[in-house]
Amino acid sequence: MNAQFYALPGGPVESIFGQPLRVEHVGGEFAVLEGRVWLTRRGDLDDHVLSAGERFVLEPADDVVIEPWDRSARARLEWRPIAQPPRGERLLRDALGAALRGVASAAGGAVLGLRRVEAGFEALARSAASSARRAQGCI
């Protein structure tokens, strides 16, 4: 059975009867206080084995499963959540990010357009140089 972790305040967390601890979309830091744990993070090709005294930082987008290395042994962890910005601040940050992505997209389109103009001028210059060589040959 998977135990879901709802991180509100920081503090000690203890694995119960060797059950895996599932942590989804919560940023913070786990410190192993006692025992060894096995940590698997979605999208990470490596699994991590942490011993007492070691730490692991989770980004807000991470999904991880933490379980005792030895199911018969006890593992104690300490959880320190990352302070989340207020909702209004997050909405503003997300809106600004979307606006900046739009500006970047428009700038990318402008670059493509300017490259086409450059290619047109290069073709025009080659044509003018060719015409000048032909005109010189006629004189």
Phi, psi and omega in degrees: 000136179269134175264125178276141182253121175249104186272113174252277176273167175278169177142185182290146176228136181238135176290141184250120177053031176073017180285144174294148178249120181259128180237120183237128171054043177228119179274143178166197183226132173259135173240132179277118180269326184207140177084194177232145179231157178245124184241127177241126181246132179300132179087353180258123182288340181260142167267157183237133174248121184244138178253172179308132180096347180267157183232158176217126182263132177253134173277157181303335182271355184288145168240120182228159171236127180241131178215156179298142178297318177247114186299338180272350182262157179272142175231131177242136181235157171243136182249130175234103181289152173277131179297124179273138177294155177303154184305315180299321179294320178296317179298317178297315179299317179295319179294317178296321178298317179295319179296317180293325175295323177296317178297318179297320179296316179296320178296321177298319177295320178296321179298315179299317178298316179295325177295322177294320177297317178301315180297323177296317178295323178297317179296319179296320179295319178296319180296318180295320179294320178296317179296322180294321179295318179295319180294324179294324181292335181278343184276000000 
